Amino acid sequence: MYNDVILLSHAIFMDLNSFFSVPVFDILFGSYEYLYILASFVVAVLIWIESALVAKNHGKLPQSSTFFAIISLITSSWFIVSGAVLYFLDFDGVTISVPVVYGVYSVMSWIKGAKLMSHDLPDDPTDIVLPAKYLTYTQSFALVFAGLCGLFLVQPYLKSLI
């Protein structure tokens, strides 16, 4: 009985040991692909915040918010970063979906935005009101994109459990 407890505790310890043997430093800084996915997760959160700020302002872009301007700059330029990442980095398997999905979202947002702007455009850009449907679209994307990135961020830990 005593030997069975020892063997069981050793087996549990070995499983935990293999789980924690994934070197976090190597994952974060040893792989540019992993670092891009981590930054994409942050961008997904920023997209959610950006959309929430616009919704809080009744669909109008916040004019005096430096924080909003910085978030908009980051989320807009992430399209260029994603394109460069597709060219320069070497993703394993389906992880390539992260930059591809962001690119598709950006292009679709531009098309939707152009469609929205084609109808009765006000003279003053500060009077433009984004519809709630568009804000729901961006927040939905942020949620799904964060989930996708999160899945690939924990993937090395899941592999160590198997």
N, C-alpha and C positions, 0 to 999 in steps of 0.2 A: 504494500500500500504506500509506504513511504517513498519507494522508488518511483511509483506511478506519479505521485505528486511532483517529485523532482523532474521527471521527464516532461510532464505537462507544463510546469513552470518554465523549463528550458525551451520548450517549443513555443510558448507564448512570447518569451523574451526574444527568441530568434526572429519571430515574425515582426515584433516591434522594432528590433534592431535593423531588420532589412527595410522597414518602412522609413525609419529615420536616417538610413544610410545614404539617402539621396542628398548629395552635397548642394545646399542652397546657394552658396556662393558661386559654384560652377554653373548652376542653372541660370542664375540671374545675370552673371557677367561673362560666362563662358559661351553663351549662345545669343547671338544677335536676334535670332528668330524669336526666342523666348522673351527677350527684352522688348521686341516690337509688339508681341501679343500682350505683354503686361502694360505697355504704354497705350495700346488700343483699348484695353479695359478701362483705363483712366479716361480716355477720350469718350468712351460710351457713357461714363458717368457725367462727363462734361456736357454731352449732348442732352442728357436728361435735365441737367441743371439749366442749360440754355433755354430749352423748351419750356421749363417751368417758370423761368423768369419772364418769358414772353407771355405766357398764359396769365401770370399774375398781373401783368401790365395790360390786360384785356386785349391781347393779340398784337399790341404795338411793340416795336423794338424799344428797349430802354435806352434813352438818349444820353443820359448823364452817367451811365455806369461803366467805369473802366474795367471792372471785373467781367461784365458781359462782353465788352469789346475784346478782351484777351481770350475769353472762351471761344468767341466766334472766330477769331484769328486761328486759334489752335485747331478747332474742328474743321475749318475750311481748308487749312493747309495740310491736314492729315490725308487728304486725297492725293496730294503730290507725294507725300511721304510713302503712302501705300503703293503708289505706282513705282517709285524708286526701289522699294523693298521687293516688289515682284521681280524686278530686273536684277538686283544685286544679291539678294539672299536666296538660300537654298532651303525651302521648307520641306519637311517630311510629310508625305501623304496628304491627308485632308487638312492639315494646318494651313495650307495655302489658301483655304477658303476665307481666312480672316481678312487679308488685304483685298481679295476679290469681292467679298461681300461689302466691304466699305466703299469700294469703287462703284459698285452697282448702286448702292444707296445714294452716293453723292450725285451720280448722273441722274438718277430718278428724281432726286430732290430738285435739281436744277430744272429738269423738264416740268415738274409740278409747279415750281416757282414761276417759271416763264408762263405757264398756262394761267396761273393766278394773276400774274401781272398784265396779261393781255386784256383783261376785263376792266373797264372803267378805272383807269389808273389815276389817282389823285395828283394834283399839281405838286404838293409838298410830300416828300418821301416820309416825313415823320407821321403822316396821316394814313400810311399803309397799315392795314389790319390783317393779320394772318388768321385764317379761319381755324376754328377749334379742331376740325378734321385733320388739317395739316399738322397741328401741334400734337395730336394723338398719334399720327403717323410717325413723327420724329421720336416721340417717347416710346412708342412700341418698338421701333428699330433699336433704340438705345438699350432697352430691356433685353431683346433677343441677342444683340451684339455683345452685351456684357456677359450673357450666358454662354455664348459661343467662346468668347475669350476665356472665361472662367473655366470652362471644360478643358481647354487646351493648357491652361495654367496648372491644373491639378493632375493632368495626364501623367507626368513623370512619377508622381506619388502613387497613382493607381497602378502603374506598371510594376512598381516595387511590391505591391500587395499580391500580385498574381504569381 
